[in-house]
């Protein structure tokens, strides 16, 4: 079998309504729109969590984040003593065993201690910031440590100028593709955009009709255009599976982001928190200009890519991943029939087919505090914005979804109801965790970086 290359592009906080191919009238994304026209666009695609660390851990392992111990660790912070357990087998680990060269460029956010870093989880190479771009030192965070830019396990720069970071990421990706053009590779580009603060180069701000946010989307689009051109130049386009997605929905906090018609935001289990853009292209194998309206999730990447690349999943640990290979290559209905919406350690909603049943909304969210038990049923095909609660009209549907929820709770738990999941594994723990950097005011450039880090947007 001729093993296809894999190029996975994951944005940060990019909402369902932030690309023009998903309905945006403010942001310009011509290269990504072209990608959608050349592959399959998913309309009901979900991340494992509405928050970054749990979302990325789920995508990497093919599991709901609760299963791998991230239920209580939705967002990891610099120097935390937890991270992705060394026993977990990631996409990179799986593909590396099948002869793939592997590299991560950008945000990891599954632990910053040595045993949790990408190079300990199947990636041959790593270049990037291991957590969110707002987790450095700033006037708003006087106790913060300088933001670390890493190569493999070494910090090579503190508080890098984020205006030029995406260009550096693209350069790293291009060089990796050139170095491995004669062997199969798995390249994972995890953008810092559109997470705030937005540091945007002038050339992208100048073409934006949506301020710094639109400039950040334009930069994401440019980055993909550069990678696509290199695939073409290296004659790798036909043999490369490209996946473009986002780790969770937009914050929608007057920064320019949009979740389209969907209700809710990042950190919420309304559709706007977890339903995100996803486009997959593989010329000659995935029919161009097609769409999938069935349920799909990033946790399905593992089983899907295993089948498409002829890679054996050797681990004995239970997975939640379902192969979508036939959906992609034969336009078959999605094999995923249901999805569980977990926020932290609580099951807040379940979906089966077109129906979604909500149970509660507990915990912090960008929109404010929520702590409420609810009973609401929506038909997402007719009402994707979750505005018309029809629970009183469909008692049989409610009963069916309640039974489904009980199955998820048995495996993954539900703290609100006092249920401990039987299928939950431990998150990784380490002793003597230390931050990667320390603030040193005597460093000749530290003050300049400190000032720069406090600016919410940059004009170039």
Secondary structure, DSSP 8 states (H G I E B T S, - for coil): ----EEEEEEESS--TTSSGGGT-SSS--HHHHHHHHHSEEESSEE-S-SSHHHHHHHHHHTS-TTTTT-TT-SS--TT-SEES-TT---HHHHHHTTT-EEEEEE---S--SGGGSGGGTT-SEEEE-SS-TT-S-BTTBTT----EEEETTEEEEES--GGGHHHHHHHHHHHHHHHTTTS-EEEEEE--TTSSSEE--HHHHTT-SSHHHHHHHHHHHHHHHHHHHHHHHTT-GGGEEEEEEESS----SSSS---TT----TTSSSHHHHB--EEEE-TTTS-TTEEE-SBEEGGGHHHHHHHHHT------S-------HHHHHH----SB-EEEEEETTEEEEEEETTEEEEEEEEEEETTEEEEEEEEEEEETTT-TT-----GGG-HHHHHHHHHHHHHHHHHH-BGGGTB--TT----EE-SS---S----TTSTTHHHHHHHHT-SEE--
